[in-house]
Amino acid sequence: MTKNIEPRHYDVIVAPVVTEKATIASEHNKVLFKVAAKATKPQIKEAIEKLFDVKVKSVNTLVRKGKTKVFRGNLGSQSNTKRAIVTLEEGHRIDVTTGL
């Protein structure tokens, strides 16, 4: 049986977020991902369900503002990143440490 995965699903989900906060959230059936800046909640939900074969309960998004830094007198800034907190249905899990 072949999965119905389209290439655009890989463009929506950039990378999993592995931090202390993400690890604590995983105990409550939540997973954090970096997503494309223009990705919408329905697109994120569809991509997660197709890529990981799980059922998504809800998707919350946030935009982290890039930090401003000074390096050798030059002012620079990191780019903004969009993140998604994906809540999974009971009985479904995603282990981001193993990959796809």
C-alpha positions as CSV (number, residue, x, y, z in Angstrom):
1,M,0.0,0.0,0.0
2,T,1.5,3.3,-1.0
3,K,0.9,6.5,1.0
4,N,-0.7,9.5,-0.8
5,I,2.1,11.9,0.1
6,E,2.5,14.9,-2.2
7,P,5.7,16.9,-2.4
8,R,4.0,20.0,-1.1
9,H,3.6,18.4,2.3
10,Y,7.3,18.4,2.6
11,D,7.4,22.1,1.8
12,V,4.9,22.9,4.6
13,I,6.8,21.2,7.4
14,V,10.4,22.4,7.7
15,A,11.7,20.6,10.8
16,P,10.8,19.3,14.2
17,V,11.7,21.4,17.2
18,V,13.7,19.5,19.8
19,T,13.9,21.7,22.9
20,E,13.2,21.3,26.6
21,K,9.8,22.9,26.2
22,A,9.0,20.6,23.2
23,T,10.0,17.6,25.3
24,I,7.7,18.6,28.1
25,A,4.9,19.2,25.6
26,S,5.3,15.7,24.2
27,E,4.2,14.3,27.5
28,H,0.8,16.0,26.8
29,N,0.4,14.6,23.3
30,K,1.8,17.8,21.6
31,V,4.6,18.1,19.0
32,L,6.3,21.3,17.9
33,F,7.4,21.9,14.3
34,K,9.0,24.7,12.3
35,V,6.7,25.4,9.4
36,A,6.8,27.5,6.3
37,A,6.0,31.2,6.9
38,K,2.9,31.2,4.6
39,A,1.6,27.8,5.8
40,T,-2.0,27.9,7.2
41,K,-3.4,25.7,10.0
42,P,-5.4,23.4,7.6
43,Q,-2.3,22.9,5.4
44,I,-0.2,22.1,8.5
45,K,-2.9,19.6,9.7
46,E,-3.1,17.9,6.4
47,A,0.7,17.6,6.0
48,I,1.1,16.1,9.5
49,E,-1.7,13.6,9.0
50,K,-0.3,12.5,5.6
51,L,3.4,12.4,6.6
52,F,3.2,10.7,10.0
53,D,-0.1,8.8,9.5
54,V,-1.7,10.2,12.7
55,K,-4.9,12.0,13.6
56,V,-4.5,15.7,14.5
57,K,-6.8,17.2,17.1
58,S,-5.7,20.9,16.8
59,V,-3.0,23.2,15.5
60,N,-1.8,26.4,17.1
61,T,0.8,28.6,15.4
62,L,3.1,31.3,16.5
63,V,5.8,33.5,14.9
64,R,9.0,33.9,16.7
65,K,10.6,37.2,16.0
66,G,14.3,37.1,14.9
67,K,16.9,38.3,17.3
68,T,18.9,41.4,16.6
69,K,22.6,41.0,17.2
70,V,25.8,43.1,16.9
71,F,28.9,41.4,15.5
72,R,32.1,43.4,15.2
73,G,30.1,46.7,15.1
74,N,27.7,45.5,12.4
75,L,24.0,45.2,13.2
76,G,22.4,42.1,11.9
77,S,19.2,40.2,12.6
78,Q,18.0,36.6,12.4
79,S,14.9,35.9,10.3
80,N,11.5,35.3,11.9
81,T,10.4,31.7,12.2
82,K,6.9,30.3,12.3
83,R,6.2,27.3,14.6
84,A,3.2,25.0,15.0
85,I,2.1,23.3,18.1
86,V,0.3,20.2,16.9
87,T,-2.0,18.4,19.4
88,L,-2.6,14.8,18.5
89,E,-5.7,12.6,19.2
90,E,-5.5,10.1,22.1
91,G,-3.5,7.0,21.1
92,H,-1.5,8.7,18.4
93,R,2.2,9.5,18.8
94,I,5.0,11.1,16.8
95,D,8.6,10.3,17.8
96,V,10.6,13.2,16.2
97,T,13.9,11.7,17.2
98,T,13.6,8.8,14.7
99,G,12.7,11.0,11.7
100,L,10.4,10.0,8.8
